[in-house]
Every structure is written in structure tokens, then in C-alpha cells.
């Protein structure tokens, strides 16, 4: 049996842990069944944003009439757009493969592995054992148990990246982050899109008024059913038919489309690893249990990223990697603060958020709420942006920013000023006392905070 100082399972964020271990001259094993570079590079945030950027430009052109600009889109090279993202991903993976296979003191097992005993993994026909183990095994698309779904050739966020031709129509099962982003993409490309979401709101973890505005704006380009279950999927002459049922009244409707995209959530890959054989416990959904220091229920085994189900964002796991390596190599420990993790939804309009919603904050704190529209500031008015807004939730007395939510152009950029303040435990004054360029969209931040006074 080969013995290693460190075993890393997963080659997304796991690669960063590998590099840290190698920098300390440790003997390291990397185990990764697929997707060298992880979900983000291969089938997640990187290729999706390469697709969504041209989709944003298309919708902006289509909406330019309000500014007095009359423009027409003559053609969209869907095949070229898809080939570009595949080439980009392949280039990144090739670089990582060359770097990984040439590293000293690193054995790369590109196979599925399973725990067979404490700290011991079966890889192919041999076993390996690690003194310290880091599980960054990620997650995969959840396919809900809908009648007939496995009888049709459905798409997921992973398989749609291989498309060469644009579907004439797409039904998207799921109205959370992945669902609304790809619904935006396919609609902009020219597909007829229908979203089916079982809950009453799109992106249900967002502020209700954010969800409401997103639905209102996206319904201008597609059909959206909320509070609606997909009961059955059937093959049809020109694609598929989805039988949906409204939760409120039980009414049923059939939706026909060329393709079906399943975007119903994510499930962890821990079940492939038999983690219980090494004393690592999982929750009811199969995600690996960790403490505030990112350690599992087993000493000397840690877990980060999607495998834990905490905050499934690349920037979150980048921070987790820094903390987990420190905690694994020092007596003093650092806590991971998941409440300070921001996120963005690259729908159209865009969404960005950090911290608590108003309803969540009211359960614990005395709060003030401020809200400002994009067109309350000069730059927003110049854009004739009439729908977007920002919302701040601030603790009374301390000025601590408990939550901040934006929906509108460049939301993912505008949120960063708030993220910096939250990360540095600075309050409203830290932002309000600094100069902001006039006129710029950053004025939306100060305008919103001033209304939470």
C-alpha cells in the first residue's frame, strides 16, 4: 500500500490544495474521476459565462430602441459561440493536465476511488493511504424522479455544452440560478423558452421583490410557470412533451418542445466515495458534514466546496481552501464565515446579493431598510433603467450591513463595495465617508445606504 502525506479527492479546488502541499515538499496523491479543473472550468461558471456574455449583448441591442438607437441583429453564429467555449475549456484543461502530470512528488489517479477503511482508498487494483485527506469531490446535476424522464434525451448544464445546433424550443425544469441563466441564454439565441418551477417564485432564495422583478422582466421574452410541477415527460415526434400540474389547483397542461433542460439542483458526489467507510458522516441529502473549521466528523479529514453543500460558488471555495490548509497545518484554527459569501445570478436582469434577506434579519436584529432605484441616480437615469433597484438591510445603532441585494445592470460589479465592507467588518460609515465618482453607477450604493439611516 502506498502511503501519502496528503490525499486530495477532486481536481477543482482540490488542485489548489495539491499546490499548497507540494510547496511544502509533501508526498501527494490527487484522485479525480473526471473534469480535471473541476465543475467551474469544465461545465460550470466559466463556460456558462462565456455563453451568457453574447446573450447579454443581444438583449441590449434588442432593447436599444428606448435610447433612440434602432439596430437589428442580422444573424447569430450559435455553432461558433459553442465552439469558442469548448476550445476555451479545452485549452484550460490541457494546461492543467500538463502541469499536473509533470509535478514532482505528485501521483495522479484519474479514476473513481472508494474508501475501504480509515484513511484508505481503493484506486483501480491497489490501495492508497493518506495521513491527511481533503475531500473536494463536488456535486452533479440532480435529475428528479419524474415519470418518463429517463426515456428522453434530456440536457443538463453539463451536456448542453456539446450542442452544435440551436434548439427551436426548450423547456427548462427549474427556476433557480442555473435554470434562469440558461433560459436567458437560449432565449437570446432565438429559442422559444418555457421555465417550469415547482416553487412559487423564481430564484426563491432571493428577496421576494427581486424574484418578482426577475419574473416580470424575463416573461417579456419567455413563458414562465411557477408553483408548477412536472408530472411526466414523454417522447414526441419533434422532441418531447412535458405534462405539468399547478400546485394550487391541480390543473394540468402539456408543453411541447424540441429539447428539455433539467436544472433542478445539485446532488453531492460523496455517495461515489463510500465516505462512511472512513468515518465521514453525511447529512440527509448526502452532503459531507463539516464543522466551522471545515473538518469532517473524522479527525484529519477535511472537506470543501460543493461536496459540503454550503455555498456552491467558486469564490467561496477559494476562500475555503485558504482556511482549510491553514487549519490542517496549524494548531490555531480559523473559522469559515459562510454569511460573508456574496453571489451573483447572471440572468437578465442580473442579480447580486450578500448576507441576509429582510425576513431573515428581522428574526434576530433591529433593522433599518433602504431601497433605491437605478434611475434615482444620474447614471441610472442616463441608461433609462426604470426597473432595477438595490436594497440594504442595516442593523440599527451599529450601522452594520446585514444584507444587500441588487437587481439590474452590472449588479455583480456594484456589490463588490458592499462585499469589501462586510469582509472587513466595516459599517455604513466606511462607505458613506468615502468619495464616489459622480456620475457613476456606484452612486446607487450610497443612495441605497442613505435611505437605511
Secondary structure, DSSP 8 states (H G I E B T S, - for coil): -EEEEEEEE-SSTHHHHHHHHHHTT--EEEE-SS-TTHHHHHTSHHHHHHHHHHHHHHHHHHTGGGGT---------HHHHHHHHHHHHHHHHHHHHHHHHT-TTEEEE-S-EEEEETTEEEETTEEEEEEEEEE---EEE-----BTGGGS--B-TTGGGG--S--SEEEEE--SHHHHHHHHHHHHHT-EEEEE-SSSSTTTTS-HHHHHHHHHHHTTTSEEE-SEEEEEEEEETTEEEEEEEETTT--EEEEEESEEEE-S-EEESGGGTTGGGGT--B-TTS-B---TTSB-SSTTEEE-GGGGTS---HHHHHHHHHHHHHHHH-SS-----GGG--EEE-SSS-EEEEE--HHHHHTT--EEEEEEEGGGSHHHHHTT--S-EEEEEEETTT--EEEEEEESTTHHHHTHHHHHHHHTT--HHHHHTS---TTSTTHHHHHHHHTT-
